[in-house]
Amino acid sequence: MEPSPEQSPHHAYPDHWEADVVLRDGGTARIRPITTDDAERLVSFYEQVSDESKYYRFFAPYPRLSDRDVHRFTHHDYVDRVGLAVTIGGEFIGTVRYDRINDQGRPASAPADEAEVAFLVQDAHQGRGVASALLEHIAAVARERGIRRFAAEVLPANNKMIKVFRDAGYTQRRSFEDGSVHLTLDLEPTEKSLAVQRGREQRAEARSVQRLLAPGSVAVIGTGRTPGGVGRTVLRNLLAAGFTGRTYAVNRAFDEGLATLDGVPAHRSLGEIDEQIDLAVIAVPAHLVPEAVADCGEHGVQGLVVLSAGYAERGSAGRELQRELVRQARSYGMRIIGPNAFGIINTAESVRLNASLAPESPARGRIGLFTQSGAIGIALLSGLHRRGAGLSSFISAGNRADVSGNDFLQYSFEDQDTDVALLYLESLGNPRKFTRLARRTAAVKPVVVVKGARHSGTNPPGHAVPVSRIPDATVSALMRQAGVIRVDTVTEMVDAGLLLAGQPLPAGPRVAILGNSESLGLLTYDACLAEGLRPRPPRDLTTAASPQDFRDALAEALADSTCDAVIVTAIPWVGENGEAETGDGEVLAAALHGAAAGSPAKPVAVVHVEIGGLAEALAAASSTAAPRTRPTTLAAQPSGPPAATTAPIPTEPATVEAAGASGTVEAAGTEEADGVERTPGRIPAYPAAERAVRALAEAVKYAQWRRQAATPGKVPEFLDETTDEPGAAALIDTLLGATPDPRGRPLTHDEARELLGRYGIPVRPTLPAPDPETAVVAAARLGYPVALKTTAPHLRHRADLGGVRLDLADEDALRRAFGEFTELLGKPAELLPVVQSMAPRGVDTVVRASIDAAAGAILSFGLAGAPSELLGDTAHRLVPATDRDAAELIRSIKAAPVLFGWRGSAPVDTPALEELLLRLSRLVDDHPEVVSVALEPVVVAPQGLTVLGASVRLAPPPPRGDLGPRRLPNY
């Protein structure tokens, strides 16, 4: 909303304060500054507030606002006096304002840093988290305007408002004065306030998805009058799935006399329906969608699934239509799946929703599936169905203009029907948030991701999100750090999902292999070695093995304490007449299930070749999955992140069913190494050894991450004692200047040394050597032996091209090297030579930190030269890094053995290297103006290390949306 001309010209309307937020019940609302044009809205809002709420706001009966009040509450300078409103459908449902005050409580201007704050929320919307959202946003506004504290006077009976302040997590002081509670809040974000904010965000966003997936009533807008067409297909699928709620067909072209269609009530508009509709599926041409959305908003629809195409996937004009669609829907408090969506599915027995174009609703199961592509969604649904796997929920988000993979993670974290979350993503709208949510979700259940469009450098059509410039290998490393199982193909995603949904997590990498084919066993053995597992020699049961032989061998392997997982290989039996017998799959499945039922719970996978009915019998129970141990419900989940030490790992109930009917035999639970009780589940079958082993290897790595996440790393205390954060901040302010260049500036060698030194990172000095005489003087100052190096960009760090001369022991050697330098490489003015004292011998490494606009601050490590530059052998972690992150970082590159005594060499000082990584991480985390740092080379010796070169770039800090008040992305 634009301000009127009466608004102060000195302080323009701050449109960056506008935000869409998800409220506690899952609905959306808009927060924006109040302007002079809002007088009528304010009066109307106030008239709908109860006398009690007015009394709590003004400490006296206050039935109506005077003209002076209205003028005061709608005229702000957006600095010392600010008002924000929460709107739905353009009307106010809540307001907040602050007025800057001095020490005596009187109106003031800067540098006064305290403000009085007051809230008012319409009674009908109290309990939806409106005041909590307003407090987050008004606090952010106040900090931006130099206000550090809020003061509030609250009547003791106003428990709701006191609770809003008390639960916010800010440092606060309370006193009782003159019959009211006086509250003072320090607005500096704290660890607790950030946890509270994220907890509220999580519950609200999870609830918003739950409202979409579990509606009590559905209207299909655009249902065709004749069979066929998108709308009619969705209606047919809803009915075929047995949706437990009410279903309505809506089309403005229906004849007035048409009462029903396919057995459900038919209406020309939502206004004709006697009840409020929870979910609307819109299947009309794009130019008719705005009318349908308005009809939904005016009649209280909670959410939309927009199947209509013709939006951002069609270019710039369609992208603007998509933006307007989101703005329109959010103005009514509705969330959107789509546009260009394939639909949604919820197989819960209490819902049975198939509001999609999938002709057959999948079986009920424990896998949640999110995809940004309708075509991939179809392929995944088909693949899971063929493998006998069931789903708990399915969302195909299309252009994902609103509901995204982050929302799905919020929902999956708490959904009691989901044990494994599978996501096909083509873009990451908020990588920082995705990493945070994935880490929390992975602490309680596996998250498996396939990332499409990995190498294009652009986003798919229709995805209006920031483009990340970091390489795909870096994205993969960051996902691994968050516990995400990153796979390359949708086939691998299904393979991993089946194993993780049906089997317990392995306690380690030790694998037993048994079967009736020596060759298939050897292939499996080789695949295990290739994936980093520790296989035992395959046990050949011979081709004469019976199902009972398989059962006995599997039971023995599972009982072996030196075995963490078992892969069973099977080929058809050869009968007496020499023909293969392929129809005994159900018998073998019963034998394998029987062995697992009475044995310690360890993962089992089957590799089979053309055994009829085996895969089906092993997976037949996927459609009747019973609840496992879950996190607490949506209503009861605490606001903070779950404790990893108590996070439940998927388990199956203790039941025994006949193989061939349900195809599963499950046993009483056993306790694994992480203390979580679980039982064996459905055994996944694979047509190739490599696929089974790859899925198992992913489970092993994930289980290891879970065990490590139970005791998270920390930032060592010594960093607080040996860093000068205020001094670094002052230096950065000086270097950037009062009006910094948005493009930033590189630091000189001396400037970089000074800044890094503030964080305990010494850089060995270099002295310019433009001629031999100056070089000799510099060497005498530094002390022999010295190195002569060029700093020309094309020769920097290129010893192979002669750009570095080492171990120059005296003046003669230095002069001789200088002459060879200029003779071979060019004039001194081109080479920019410098002299540096020699460092102890060691391994040359490179340490970097950089800021990606989408992903945030990233810490990188590798060996200098060919390993990192040519082979890409570089490891990455998100900042801030913990001691565990630093240790893993240097051990995760392929060339890591060089650091630990490879081929008899002396191991280098890796603790010193880890400390350097932690110090650099702390620097870029404390000071977002430091947008890139490269330490190259860092020579790590058996004792200590030396930073020989450093380049640093400063720039105005990029916005950190992950630290601000919660808000939905703007499109």
N, C-alpha and C positions, 0 to 999 in steps of 0.2 A: 504494500500500500504506500502511495506517495504522499508526502506531507502537503499541507496547504501552503499558499504563499505567506501566511502569517507566521509560519515556523521560523525560528531564529536563523538568519542566513549564516551565522558564524558556526553553527553546528549542524551539518547536513544530516538528513534522515539516515540512521545507521542500518541499512538494509542487511548487513551481515549479521545482525542480531536476530533476524527472522529464522525460525526453525520449525520443522515438523517433528513432533515427538510422539512416542507410543506411551499411552497411559497404562496404569496398573491393570486394567481389565482387558487390554489388548486393542482398544480403540485408539485412533490417532487424533491429534489436535494440533493447532498451529499457535506458536508463540511469536509475538511481534511487538514492536514498540507502539505505544499509544500515541495518536496524533490528534491534532485539532479537529479533524473530521469525524472523530469518534464520539462526539457529544451525545447524539441520539442513542447510539449503542450503549454508552455508559449508563444513561438514564434508564433504558429498558432493562439492562442487566441488574441495576440496583433495585428496581421494582420487583424482581423475581427472587431477591434475597430475603430470607426470613428476618423477622424482628430480632430474634435471638442472635443471629449472625451479625446483624447491624450493630447490636449492642456490644458484642465482643470486639467489633472493629473500632467503634468510636467511644466506648466506655460510658454510653448514655443512650437513651432512646433517640433514634435518628431516622424517622420514617421516610424522609425523602432528601435528595440532594438539592441544595440551592444553586442558583445560577453561578454564584461565586465558586461553590464547590466544583461544579462541572468544569468551569474555566480552569481552576487550579489543577484538577486531575487530568486534563487533556492538553495542557500547555507545559512542555518540558524543554529544557535546553540540551538534554541527552548527555550532560556532564555532571552537573550538581543536582539536577532533578530528573529522574528517569521513571517512566512507568511502562510496564509490560502487561500485555493481555493474552489470555489463552482463548482462542476462538474455535468454534465448530459451526460450520455452515455460515460463517461470517459474523456470528453473534458471540458476544463475550460470555464465558462461563467462569472466568477467574481473572483477578488482577493483582498486581504487586507494584509498589513504587518505593523508591528510596529518595531521601532528601539529605544532602551532605550537611553535617553539623560540626560545630567546633566543640571545644572542651566544656563549654557551658550549655551545650545542647541547643544552640541557636543556629539558624541557617548560615552556611559558610561556603566558601569556595576553596579550591586547592591553594595551599598544600594541606588543608585539613583532610584527614584520611579516615574519617568515621562517618557513617550515614545511618539515619533512622529508617527502618524498613517496616512495611505493613502489608498484609495480605487480605484478600476477600475472595471467597469461592462460593459460587452459587450452591445452595443446599442440595439440589438435585444431582450435582456432580461431586459432592464431597465423598471421600473414600475411594476416588479413582486415581489418587496420586497427583492431582493438579498442583497443590501447593508445593509438594516436593520437587516437581519439575520446574516450577517457577523459581524456587529458591536456588536451584542449580544455575539457572540462566541469569537471574539478577545478580548472583554472586560473581559470575564470570564477567558481566557487564561492569560491575563495580571495580573489580580488579583491573580491568582495562582502563578505567577512568581514575586509577590511583587511590581507590578506597580500599582500606585493609581490614576494616571492622564494620560489622553491623550491630546496631543497638535496637532492641525491640522491647516494647512494654506489652505484656499479655496478662489478661485477667486470670486469676488462678483457676476459675471454672472452665476456661477455654483449653481443655485437655488436648484436643486435636491439634491446635496450633503449637502448644508446648511440645507435643510429641514430634511434630515436623522438625522443629529446631533441634530437639534432643537427638533424634535419630540421624541427623544429617552427617555426623562424623567429624564436624569441625571442632576445633578447640573452642570451648565456650566457658563462660562464667555466668553464674546465676545469683541473684539476690532478691529479697522481698522488700519493696519500698512503696510506701503510701498505698497499700492495698493492691498492688500489682506485682507481677514477677518481672524483674528487669533482667534481660538476657543480653549478653555481649558475645558475638561470634567472631573469631579470627578467621578471615576468609582465605588464608593460605591453604591450598589443598593438602590434606594429610593422607597417609596410607589408609586410614580408616574411612575418610570421606570418599576416597576414590573407590574403595571396596564397596561402600554403601551404594554409590552411584552405579557401579557396574552390576551389583546384585539387583538393583531395581530395574536396570536396563534388561538384564537377562530374564527376569520374571515377566516383564511387560512384553518383550518380543516373543518369548515362548508362548505366552498366552495369546498373542495376536495370531500366531500360526495355528494354535490349537483351535481357535474360533473358526478358522477357515476349514480345518480338517474334521471338525466334529460339530457340524451345524444341526440344529433341530428342524430346519426347513430349508428347502432349496427351490429357487425359481430359475428355470431355463428361459432366458430372454432371447427370442429369435427362433423358437421352435417352429419348424416348418409345418405347413398344413398337410403336406403329403410326405410319405416315407422317404428317407434319405436326407441328405443335408447335415450340416454340422450340429445344429441345435437339436434336431430330431434324433440324431445318433446319440448325443449325450443323454437325452431323456430316456432312450431305450436302455442305455447302459446303467443309468441310475436304477431303473426298475428291475433290470436283470440281476443286479448285485443285491437286491433286497434292502435298499436303503431304509433305515428304521424311522426316519423322520417323515415330514410331509413334503410332497413334491408338487410343483405347479408348472404348467406350461404357459408362457407369456409371449404374445405376438400381437402388435397393434393392428395387424391385418386380419386377425381372426374375425369371422362372422359374428355378429352380435348374438346369434342364437346358439353358438357353439358352447356347450357346457363342459365337455370333457374331451381329452385327447389321449389316446392310449391308456385310458382308465384313470387319468389324473385330471384335476380341475384345470380348465383352460380360461385364461383371462387376457384382456387386451392391454392391461397395464397393472402395475403393482397396486395402484390405488383401489382396484376392485377386490383385492384379497383381504380377508377379514383379519388376518394375523400379520405380525411383523416377520419379515423374511430375514433369515440369518445370512444366507449365501446366495448370491446371484451369479449364474454362469451366463456370460454375454457372448452370443454367437450371431451378431448382426454385422453388416458392413461397417467399415471404419467410420464413415461419415455419419452413421446413425448412433455410434457409441456414446457421444456426449449426451444425447437425449436420454439414452438408457441409463447412463450413470446418474444424471440429474434425478430421474425417476426413482432410482435406488436410494440416493441420498435423502431425498425428501420423505421417503417412507421407512427410514431407519434400518436399511440393510447394513449388515456389519462388515461384509467382505465381498470381493469380486474376483471371479476367474474370467479373464478376458481372452477368449480364443481367437478373436478377430485379428487378422493380419492387416498390413498396410501401414506400419508405423516406422520405427527407426531403421528397420531392415531395408526400407525403400529409399533411404537418403535423407538429406537435410530437412525437407518438408515433412517427411514422416517423423523425423526426430522431434520436430517442434510439436507435432500432434501428440507424440508420446509424452512430452513434458507437460502439455496441457491436460492430458488424461490423468497423470499423476497428481497434478495440482488440484484438479477438480475432485478426484476421489478423496484425497486427503482433507480437502476443505469440509467434507461431510464426515470425517472420522473413519473412513474406510481404507483398508489395505487391499492391494491388488496383486494377484498372480497373473503374470503376462505383461503386456499383450503378446499375441502370437504364441500362446501357451498351448500345450497338449492336454492339460488338465491335472486333476488331483485324485488320489485314491486313499482311502482309509479302510483297512480290512478288519478293524476292531469289531467284535461281535455286536457291540452296542451301537455301532454306527453303520457299517457296511456301505460305505460311500464309494461310488465309482463315477465321479463327475469328470470323465475324461473321454477321449476318443478311442481308448483301448477297448476292443470288442469283448474281451473276457477279463473279468476282475481276477487278479492274481490270488493264489491261495493265501490264507492267513499265515504269517510267519513273524520272524524277529528282526528282519532287515528293513531299515529305512533308506529310501532312495530319493536323491535329488538330482535333477539334470537340467541344464540350461538349453538342451537341444531336444526338440520333439522326436527327430529321427533316432538319436541315440537312446532316448527314452523308450521308443518302440523296440529297438534292438535289445536293450537291457531287460525289458519286461519279458520279451520272447525267450531270451537266453536263460533267465532265472526260471521261467516256467518249464522249459525243457529239462532243466537240471533238478526239477522238483522242489525248488526253493520258494518259500513264501515270503511275503512282504508285510510289514506293519503299516507303512505309509509310503506314498509316492507323490512327488511334486515335479511337474515339468514347467519350469518358470518362463520359457520362451525368451523374450527380450529382457526379462528380470528387471523391469523398470522400478519395482518396489521390493517385493519379497525376494530375498536373495539366499545364497548359500549360508551366509552368516545367520540369518533368521532360522534356517533349517537346523543349524548346529545348536542354536539356543533351544529350540524345541526338542531336538533329539537328546540333548543332555538330560532332560527330565522325563522324557516319554517312557513310561513303564513298559510299553509294548515293543520298544526298540532296543536291541542289543548291539547292533552294528550299523554305523551310518556310512552309506556309500554316496559319493558325490562326483558327478561329472561336471567340471567347471571349464568355461572358456575364458572367463575373466574374473579378476578379484577386485571388486569395487573398493574394498578397504582392507588391504593386506595386513595392516597392523592388527586390526580387530579380528580378522580371520585367524591369525596366528594365536592371538590370546584365547579366542573361543575354542579353537581346535585343541590347544594344550589342556584346557580345563575339561573338555569333553573326552579327550583321549585318556585322561586319568581315570575314567570310569567305564569307557567302552571304546572299541576300536573305531577309528575314522579312516576310511579308505578313499583316496582321491585320485581321479584321472584328470589331468589338466590338458585341455585341447588348446589349439592355437599357441603352442609353446614357442615357436620360432618365427612367427610372422612379424613380431614387433608392433602389431596393432591389435585392437580389440575387434571381435567379430561384429558384423553389422547389427545395430540395435543395442549394443552394450555401451551406454554413455558413462564410462568410468575412466579414471586416470590410467594412462599407459605407463607401465613400469618399464624402466630401461635396464633392469638387472638381468643377467643371463639366466636361462632356464635352470642351469646347474645350481645357481645360487638359490633360486626359488625352491628347488628340491631339497637343498641342504637345510633351508630355514623351516620347511615343512617337517623334515625329520627331527629337527631340534624341538618342534612342538608336539612330537609324538604321532604325527600324521603318517599313515602308510601310503606313500606315493608310488603308484604303479603307472606303467606306460600305456596300457590298452584297457578297453572295457572288458575284454576277456580275462585279463589278469585281475581286474577288479572283482569280477564275479567269482573267479577261482579263490581269491583271498577271502571274500565275503562269506562264501560257503563254509570254509574251514573255520573262520573266526566265529561264525554264528552257531556252529554245531559242535565245536570241540573246545576243550579247556586249553588254556595257554600253556605252552611248554615251559618247563623249568630251566631249560638250557638247550644247547645245540646238538646233543648226542642223539643220534638217530639209529634205530634198528631197522633193518630191511629184511623182509622175508617173503617168499613166494614160490610158485611152482615153475618159474622160468629163470634159468641162470642168466641169460642174456638181458632180460628185462631188469633183473636185479642189478647187474653191472651198470646198465644205463642209469639207473636210479642212483647208484653209488657215485658215479662220475658227476651227475647233476648236483648231488649234495656237496661234493668237494668244490664245484664251481661256484656254489652259492654261499660258501663259507661255513657250512655245517660240518659236523664231525661224525660221519657215518661209521658204523661198525661193518665188518665184512658181511655181505649179503648171505642170508641163510637160504640155501636151496632145498625146498621141500620135494623137489623132483616133480615131473609131470604126472606121477602116479598119486600125488597127494589128494586126499579126500577133504571135504569140508571140515570133518572132525580134526584132521591134521592141521588145517589152518587155524581152527579154534584153539587147539592146544599150543601151537607155536606162538600165536598172538598173546594168549594169556601168560605164557612164559616170558615173552619180551616185555609186556607191560609190568610184570612183577619184578623185573630186573632193575635194581636201584641205579645201575650205570646207564640206563636208557631214559631219555626224556620224551621221545616221540617214536612212532612206528609207522613205516610205510609198507603196505601190503601190496605185492604185485601179483597179478593173476592173469593167466591165459586160459582159454577153453581146455577142458579135459579131452583126451583122446580116447575114444571108446575101443571096445574089443575089435570092432570092424575097421578100425583105423580112421574113422571120421570124427571130426571135432564135435563135442557135445557143448552147445552154447546156451542151453536153456536152463541151466542149474543156478542162475544168478540169485534167485530168492533163497535157495538152500545155503549158498555161501554167505549171503548177507545175514541170514539168521545165525550162522556159526560165528561170524565176526562180531555181531552184536552181543551174542552170548558171552564171548570172551571178554569184551569190554565191560559187560555188566558186572562181572565179579572181580574186576581188577582195579588197581589204582588208576585214578583219572589222569590219563595222558592223551595227547592228541593222536588220532589215528587217521590216515588217509589211504585211499586205495587207488592203485594204478591198474587198469584192466584193459584187456584187448578183446573186444567182441564177445563179451559174456552177456548174453541176453538177459534182461531184467535185473541185472546187478545194480546198476546206478539207481534205477527206479526204486528197488527194494531198500537200498541203503538210505534213500532220501524221502521215502514215502510219508514219513511223519512230519514233513516240513509244514504241511497245511494245518496242523493241529498243535502248534507250539503253545506251551503253557508258560505263564510268567516266570521269569527268573528273579534272582536277587536284584533289586533295583535301587537307585537313589530315591530320596523322598519325593513326594508328589509336588505338582506345581504349586499347590497352596501352602505346603509345609516346608519347602526348600529354603534353607538359610540364605542370607544375602551374600555371604562370603564364598570364596571358592572352596570346593570340597577338600577334605583332608585326604591326601593321596594314600596315607597309610591305612585308611579304612575304606577306600573306594572299592565297591564290590566288582568283581570280575564275573562275566556271565556264567551262570550255572543253570543246570537243567533239573527239573523235579525228579524225584525217585519213583519211577513207574516202570512197569514191565509190560510190553505189548507184543503181540505175536508178529514176527516178521512175515512179510507177505501181505498182512492186512494193513498195519501202519508202517511196517518196515523199521521199527526201532526197538531196541531193548536197552533200558537205562537202569543204572544201578545207584545204590546209595552213595552219597557224596563222600569224598575224601579231602583232606586238607593238604594244600600244596605249600610250596616254599614261602609264598607271600602271606600265608595264614588265612586265605580265603577258601571256604568250602565250595566245591563244585563237583559236578558229576559228568560222566561222559554223555555225549549227545549223538546227533545224527552223523554218520560217517560220510564225508564227501568222497565222490569217485571222480577220477580224472582219466582222460583217454591217452595222456602222455606223461611220462615220468617227469619231464622238465616242468610241466605246469604244476604238478602236485608239489614238487620240491620247492619251486619258487614261492608258492603260497605258504608252505611250511616255514621257509626262511623268513618271510615277512612276519609271520606270527612269532618266530623266535626273536627277531629284532624288536618287535613291539613289546613283547613280554619283558625283555631286558630294559627297555625304556620305562616301562611301568614300575619295575623294581627300583630303578634309579630315581624315578620321580617321587617315590615314597619318602626319600630323604633328599630334598632339593638342595642344590648348591647355594652358596652365599658369597657376598662380597666381603673379602677379608677386612678386618678392622684397621689394619695398618694403613690402608688407603686414606682413611680419615685423618690420620696423624701426620702423613707425609705429603699431603696435597694442599695447595694454596688456592682454593676455589675463588675467594674474593679477589685475590691478586690477579688471577687469570681473567676474571670477569672485567676488572678494571682495565687490564691490558687489551682485551678484545674490544672494549668500548673505544679505547684510544685509537686502536688500529683501524677500526671501521669508520670512525669519525661521526660527526653529528648527523650527516646526511649520507649514509652508506650507499654505494652503488648496488642496485638490486642484483647485478651480475656477480658481485663479490670481487675479491682481490686475492692474489697469491701473496704469501709472506716471503720476505727475504730470508736468507739463511740465518741471519742473526735474530730476526723476529721470531722465526720458527723455533730456534733454540731456546729463546727466552720463554715462549709460551709453553713448550713441552717441559722445560725445566720446572715450571710451576707444579707439574704433576709427577715430578720425580723421574722424568725421562731425559737423561743427559744425552746430548748429541755431540759427538767428537767434533771439535772446531776445525774449520778449514780457513785457509788464508789465500787471498787471490795472488796469482803469480803471472802477471802479464808479460814479464820478461825474466831472463835468467837471474839477474841481480836481485830482483824482488823475491824470486823463488828461494834463493839462497838465504836471504834475510828471514823469510818466513820459516824455512826449515830450521834455522838456528834458534828461532823463537820457540818452535814446537818441540824440537829435539829429535835427533836421528834415532832410528831409521824412519823415513817418511815415504809417502806415496804421492805421486804426481798424477793428477786426474783431470780430464776435460769435463766441463759442465755443459758443453754444447748439447742441445736436445738430441741430436741424431747420434751422438756418441756416448751419451750418459750411461754409465754402468756397462759399457761394452768393452770389457777387457779383451774379448776375442778379436776386436778390430784395432787393438792397440791404444784404446782410450784410457787405459790405466797402467801405470808402471809402479810396481811394488818393491818394497825392501831396498830403497835407495839409502845406502849406509853412510854416505858422506857427500861433501860438496861436489867432488868430481863426478860421482855417479849421477847426481841430480842434474848437473849441467849437461852431461852427456845425454841423459834421458830427455831433457828439454829440447836439445838440438834434434834428436831423432823424432820427437813429437812434431815439431814444426815442419821438418823435412817431409815426413810421411803423411801428415793429416791436414796441414794447412797453417795459416797465420794465427798467431796468438789471439788476435781480435776475434777470430772465428771459433777458436777452440775454447776460449775462456778457461784457461787452466787454473787449478788450485792445488795447494799443498796441504797434506793432512798427515798427522803422525800415524804410524802403523798400529794396528790393533792386534791382539793375540789371535793366533790361527784358530779357525773353527769352521762351522758350517754357515754358509751365507743363506740368509732367509729374508723374506719380505713380509712386512706387517702393514695392513692398510685398514682404514676406516672410512666409510663414505655414507652419505645421506641419499637415499632414494626417495623421491617425492611420494611414492605410493607405499613402499615397504618400510621406510624408516631407516634408522642407523644400522649399519652392517659392519661387522668386524671380520676381516679376512686374513688368512695366513697361508704361506706356501714357501717352498724353497726358491731362492732367487735364480733367475735365468731360465733355462730350458724347461725344467719341470713345471713351473707355473705359467710361463709365457707361451711355450710351444705345446705342452701336453695338457694345459688347463688343470694341473693338479693343485687346486686351491680349495681350502675349506672355509666355511662361512658360519657365523653365528649372529643372532640378533643382539643388539645392545639394549640394555645393560647385560654384560656377560658375568656369570658367576664363576667361582673357582672351578666348578665342575665343567662349565662351558670351556674355559681356557684350557683345561687339561685335555678335554676331548678334541678341541680344535687342532692342537698340534699332533694328535695321534690319529686323526681321521684322514690325513692325506696319504696317498699311496706310497710316497717316498719317506714316510715317517721313520722306517728302520734306520735311515741315515743318521737320525738324531740319537739313536739308542745303541750305538756300537755295531753298526752293520759291518760284516766282514772283518771283524777284529779291530775296528777303529775305536777310539776313545768316545764313550758317551758324552754328550754335551750337557750343559747346565739347563735342563728343561724347566726346573722351578723358576729360574731367572726369566726364562722366556714366558712362562705363564704369568709372572708378575708384570712383565711389560705389557702383555695383552690386557690384563685387568686395568692397568693404569691408563692405557689408551682408551679402553671402553669407558672408563669413568670420565675422562676428559670430554669425549663427544656426547656423553649422556648429560653431563652437567652443563655443557655449553653448546646448544644447537646451532650457534653461529659457526662452529667448526664443521664445515660441510665436507671436507675431505682431508685425510692425512695419509701420507705414504712414507713409511720408514724403510729405506732400501739403500744399501743392504744392512741387515742386522746380523752381525757376525756373532754366533753363539759358540763360545769356547767351552772346554771342560769345566772351567770356573769363570762364571760371569758372561756378560755379553757386551757388545759395543754397537751403538747406533752410528753408522758412518754417514748416512744421508737422510735428510728429512725434507719433505715438502708439505706445506699446509696451505689450505685455502679457506678464507673466511667469507661469509655472506650473511645478509639478514636472514634470521632463522625462518625456515618454512613453517607453515601453520601445522599445529599438532592437534588434529581433530580428536585423536584418541584420548587426550587429556582434558578436553573441554567438556561442557555439559552434553549430556546425551542428546542426540538428534538423528533423524533419518537423513540419508544422503539426499542432496539436492540434484535434480536432473534438469 
